[in-house]
C-alpha cells in the first residue's frame, strides 16, 4: 500500500468556477486559466482510493470575500503560495 499526494490542475474556461484563475499548470505546461487541487490517494495493486482533497485558491480568489461567500468557500480555506510560478 502506498499513500500518494498529487496536485492536479484542471483547465477552466471561466473565472466563475470556484478557485479558477491564471496560475501555473503542468497539465497545460504554462500559466493559464485553471483550478488547482491536491488529492491524497491510497494505492494498492488492485485499488486506488481518493481519501481527501483540498482546493488551492489563487490569491485573487482568496482575497475576494464577496465571491468566496457567494460560492460557499469556508473561511478556513486560504491562499497558499505553493510554487514559485503561482500569483
N, CA and C of each residue as an Amber inpcrd file, in Angstrom:
protein
   261
   0.8520000  -1.1690000   0.0000000   0.0000000   0.0000000   0.0000000
   0.9000000   1.2350000   0.0000000   0.5080000   2.2320000  -0.8110000
   1.2610000   3.4750000  -0.9370000   0.3010000   4.6460000  -0.7750000
   0.7480000   5.6940000  -0.0950000  -0.0230000   6.9110000   0.0470000
   0.5560000   7.9280000  -0.9430000  -0.2970000   8.4750000  -1.8220000
   0.1610000   9.3820000  -2.8680000  -0.4980000  10.7500000  -2.7050000
   0.3080000  11.8070000  -2.6720000  -0.2040000  13.1830000  -2.6940000
   0.0640000  13.7250000  -4.0930000  -0.9810000  14.1820000  -4.7580000
  -0.8640000  14.6170000  -6.1440000  -1.5840000  15.9380000  -6.3380000
  -0.8750000  16.9400000  -6.8590000  -1.5510000  18.1820000  -7.2030000
  -1.9620000  18.0850000  -8.6650000  -3.1650000  18.5460000  -8.9340000
  -3.7250000  18.4480000 -10.2660000  -4.3270000  19.7850000 -10.6450000
  -4.0630000  20.2380000 -11.8500000  -4.6690000  21.4540000 -12.3520000
  -5.6330000  21.1020000 -13.4670000  -6.8410000  21.6440000 -13.3880000
  -7.8410000  21.4430000 -14.4220000  -8.0290000  22.7470000 -15.1710000
  -7.8910000  22.7220000 -16.5010000  -8.1200000  23.9210000 -17.3040000
  -9.5920000  24.3100000 -17.1840000  -9.8480000  25.5960000 -17.0710000
 -11.2090000  26.1170000 -16.9550000 -11.4250000  27.1780000 -18.0220000
 -12.6850000  27.4000000 -18.4010000 -12.9850000  28.3870000 -19.4360000
 -13.5420000  29.6820000 -18.8590000 -13.7690000  29.7110000 -17.5310000
 -14.3710000  30.8920000 -16.9180000 -13.8730000  31.0570000 -15.4870000
 -13.7420000  32.2990000 -15.0550000 -13.3600000  32.5630000 -13.6730000
 -14.5460000  32.3940000 -12.7300000 -15.7350000  32.0700000 -13.2650000
 -16.9030000  31.8020000 -12.4210000 -16.7450000  30.4980000 -11.6460000
 -15.8770000  29.6070000 -12.1080000 -15.6110000  28.3430000 -11.4320000
 -14.8120000  28.6380000 -10.1640000 -15.2390000  28.0910000  -9.0180000
 -14.5730000  28.3610000  -7.7470000 -13.0840000  28.0340000  -7.8410000
 -12.2540000  29.0040000  -7.5200000 -10.8120000  28.8150000  -7.4980000
 -10.1230000  28.9590000  -8.8350000 -10.8780000  29.2120000  -9.9090000
 -10.2510000  29.3550000 -11.2230000  -9.5440000  30.6930000 -11.3130000
  -8.3520000  30.6650000 -11.8360000  -7.5760000  31.8820000 -12.0180000
  -6.3630000  31.5990000 -12.8770000  -5.6700000  32.6540000 -13.2640000
  -4.4560000  32.4810000 -14.0520000  -3.3570000  32.0200000 -13.1090000
  -2.9220000  30.7940000 -13.3040000  -1.8770000  30.2190000 -12.4740000
  -1.1480000  29.1450000 -13.2640000  -0.0030000  28.7300000 -12.7590000
   0.7930000  27.7170000 -13.4370000   0.0770000  26.3690000 -13.4150000
   0.1270000  25.6720000 -14.5420000  -0.4430000  24.3340000 -14.6500000
   0.5090000  23.4390000 -15.4270000   0.9310000  22.3510000 -14.8040000
   1.7580000  21.3810000 -15.5130000   0.9850000  20.7180000 -16.6400000
  -0.3430000  20.5990000 -16.4820000  -1.1840000  19.9600000 -17.4990000
  -1.1720000  20.7450000 -18.8110000  -1.1130000  22.0760000 -18.7080000
  -1.0700000  22.8880000 -19.9290000   0.3400000  23.4280000 -20.1900000
   1.2740000  23.0510000 -19.3500000   2.6960000  23.3990000 -19.4860000
   2.9270000  24.9140000 -19.5220000   2.2730000  25.6190000 -18.6000000
   2.4700000  27.0540000 -18.5130000   1.4050000  27.6970000 -17.6450000
   1.3090000  29.0120000 -17.7520000   0.3200000  29.7600000 -16.9850000
  -0.9310000  29.9270000 -17.8320000  -2.0700000  29.6360000 -17.2370000
  -3.3430000  29.7780000 -17.9310000  -4.4760000  29.7630000 -16.9330000
  -5.6960000  29.8390000 -17.4180000  -6.8710000  29.8120000 -16.5600000
  -7.1260000  28.3680000 -16.1460000  -6.9460000  28.1000000 -14.8600000
  -7.1420000  26.7430000 -14.3610000  -7.4610000  26.7770000 -12.8730000
  -7.7790000  25.6220000 -12.3560000  -8.0540000  25.4500000 -10.9270000
  -7.1620000  24.3210000 -10.4350000  -6.5300000  24.5240000  -9.2820000
  -5.6010000  23.5280000  -8.7510000  -6.1580000  22.9080000  -7.4710000
  -5.8960000  21.6230000  -7.3050000  -6.3020000  20.9110000  -6.0980000
  -5.2420000  19.8650000  -5.7720000  -5.1650000  19.4950000  -4.5020000
  -4.2620000  18.4400000  -4.0600000  -5.1290000  17.2580000  -3.6260000
  -4.8090000  16.0720000  -4.1360000  -5.5460000  14.8510000  -3.8100000
  -4.6440000  13.9050000  -3.0320000  -5.1640000  13.3070000  -1.9800000
  -4.4480000  12.3030000  -1.2030000  -5.1130000  10.9630000  -1.5000000
  -4.3260000  10.0230000  -2.0090000  -4.8570000   8.7560000  -2.5090000
  -4.1050000   7.5750000  -1.9170000  -4.8320000   6.5190000  -1.5800000
  -4.2310000   5.2530000  -1.1710000  -4.2250000   4.3490000  -2.4030000
  -3.0520000   3.7530000  -2.6890000  -2.9090000   2.9180000  -3.8680000
  -2.3830000   1.5450000  -3.4510000  -3.0710000   0.5020000  -3.9030000
  -2.5880000  -0.8730000  -3.7490000  -2.4810000  -1.4660000  -5.1450000
  -2.1260000  -2.7400000  -5.2260000  -2.0320000  -3.3840000  -6.5390000
  -3.3720000  -3.4080000  -7.2600000  -4.4710000  -3.4670000  -6.5230000
  -5.7790000  -3.6060000  -7.1630000  -6.7320000  -2.4250000  -6.9490000
  -6.3870000  -1.5000000  -6.0610000  -7.3320000  -0.4280000  -5.7130000
  -6.6210000   0.9270000  -5.6410000  -7.3100000   1.9530000  -6.1230000
  -6.8790000   3.3460000  -5.9460000  -8.0620000   4.0970000  -5.3740000
  -7.8960000   4.6820000  -4.1700000  -8.9980000   5.3620000  -3.4960000
  -8.5490000   6.7500000  -3.0460000  -9.2690000   7.7910000  -3.5040000
  -9.0060000   9.1450000  -3.0390000  -9.5870000   9.2540000  -1.6370000
  -8.7410000   9.6150000  -0.6590000  -9.2290000   9.6900000   0.7200000
  -9.4090000  11.1280000   1.2040000  -8.8170000  12.0930000   0.4870000
  -9.0170000  13.5020000   0.8490000  -8.5700000  14.3670000  -0.3130000
  -9.0730000  15.6060000  -0.3430000  -8.6410000  16.5480000  -1.3550000
  -8.8250000  17.9500000  -0.8100000  -8.0610000  18.8760000  -1.3790000
  -8.1470000  20.2720000  -0.9550000  -7.9880000  21.1660000  -2.1690000
  -8.8750000  22.1340000  -2.3020000  -8.8120000  23.1030000  -3.3770000
  -7.7750000  24.1640000  -3.0260000  -6.9280000  24.5170000  -3.9690000
  -5.9350000  25.5760000  -3.7760000  -6.4690000  26.8430000  -4.4200000
  -6.7380000  27.8590000  -3.6230000  -7.2650000  29.1110000  -4.1600000
  -6.1420000  30.0230000  -4.6350000  -6.2810000  30.6060000  -5.8390000
  -5.3190000  31.6220000  -6.2440000  -5.5130000  32.8680000  -5.3770000
  -4.5050000  33.7280000  -5.3240000  -4.5310000  34.8940000  -4.4500000
  -5.7480000  35.7870000  -4.6150000  -6.1780000  36.0300000  -5.8700000
  -7.3230000  36.9210000  -6.0660000  -8.6160000  36.3050000  -5.5330000
  -8.7760000  34.9980000  -5.6510000  -9.9640000  34.3280000  -5.0990000
  -9.9430000  34.3660000  -3.5730000  -8.7860000  34.1360000  -2.9880000
  -8.6770000  34.1170000  -1.5300000  -9.0070000  35.4810000  -0.9330000
  -8.6910000  36.5500000  -1.6550000  -8.9110000  37.9030000  -1.1490000
 -10.3020000  38.4570000  -1.4550000 -11.0590000  37.7910000  -2.3380000
 -12.3670000  38.2970000  -2.7710000 -13.4770000  37.7160000  -1.8920000
 -13.7920000  38.4240000  -0.7950000 -14.7750000  37.9210000   0.1660000
 -16.1590000  37.7310000  -0.4560000 -16.5610000  38.6170000  -1.3580000
 -17.8790000  38.5160000  -1.9880000 -18.0070000  37.2310000  -2.8170000
 -17.0030000  36.9410000  -3.6410000 -17.0220000  35.7180000  -4.4580000
 -16.9520000  34.4730000  -3.5880000 -16.1160000  34.5230000  -2.5310000
 -15.9980000  33.3740000  -1.6210000 -17.3350000  33.0700000  -0.9650000
 -18.0110000  34.1230000  -0.4870000 -19.2990000  33.9240000   0.1880000
 -20.3520000  33.4030000  -0.7890000 -20.4100000  33.9720000  -1.9910000
 -21.3900000  33.5470000  -2.9960000 -21.1820000  32.0880000  -3.4040000
 -19.9140000  31.6430000  -3.4180000 -19.6000000  30.2720000  -3.8220000
 -19.6200000  29.2920000  -2.6520000 -19.7510000  29.8100000  -1.4250000
 -19.7760000  28.9360000  -0.2550000 -18.4090000  28.4260000   0.1620000
 -17.3570000  29.1690000  -0.1530000 -15.9990000  28.7700000   0.2480000
 -15.8350000  29.0520000   1.7450000 -15.5130000  28.0540000   2.5530000
 -15.3580000  28.2570000   4.0010000 -14.2450000  29.2590000   4.3250000
 -14.4070000  29.9720000   5.4420000 -13.4170000  30.9710000   5.8550000
 -12.0330000  30.3750000   6.0570000 -11.9390000  29.1180000   6.4620000
 -10.6520000  28.4910000   6.7440000  -9.8200000  28.1880000   5.5080000
 -10.4200000  28.2560000   4.3080000  -9.6810000  27.9880000   3.0800000
  -8.9670000  29.2680000   2.6770000  -7.6430000  29.2250000   2.6780000
  -6.8460000  30.4190000   2.4230000  -5.8910000  30.1900000   1.2560000
  -5.3560000  31.2910000   0.7340000  -4.3510000  31.2340000  -0.3160000
  -3.0400000  30.7320000   0.2630000  -2.3980000  29.8420000  -0.4400000
  -1.0890000  29.3450000  -0.0330000  -0.1920000  29.3330000  -1.2580000
   0.8690000  30.0960000  -1.2040000   1.8130000  30.1210000  -2.3340000
   2.6150000  28.8230000  -2.2620000   2.3190000  27.9010000  -3.1510000
   2.9500000  26.5820000  -3.1090000   3.9160000  26.3460000  -4.2450000
   4.0090000  27.3180000  -5.1650000   5.0450000  27.1910000  -6.1960000
   5.4950000  28.5830000  -6.5970000   6.6710000  28.6950000  -7.1430000
   7.2450000  29.9980000  -7.4830000   6.5290000  30.6620000  -8.6600000
   5.7420000  29.8970000  -9.4420000   5.0830000  30.4650000 -10.6080000
   3.6250000  30.8270000 -10.3460000   3.1360000  30.5850000  -9.1220000
   1.7690000  30.9700000  -8.7750000   1.7400000  32.4560000  -8.4780000
   0.5680000  33.0620000  -8.6200000   0.4670000  34.5040000  -8.3490000
   0.6420000  34.8240000  -6.8970000
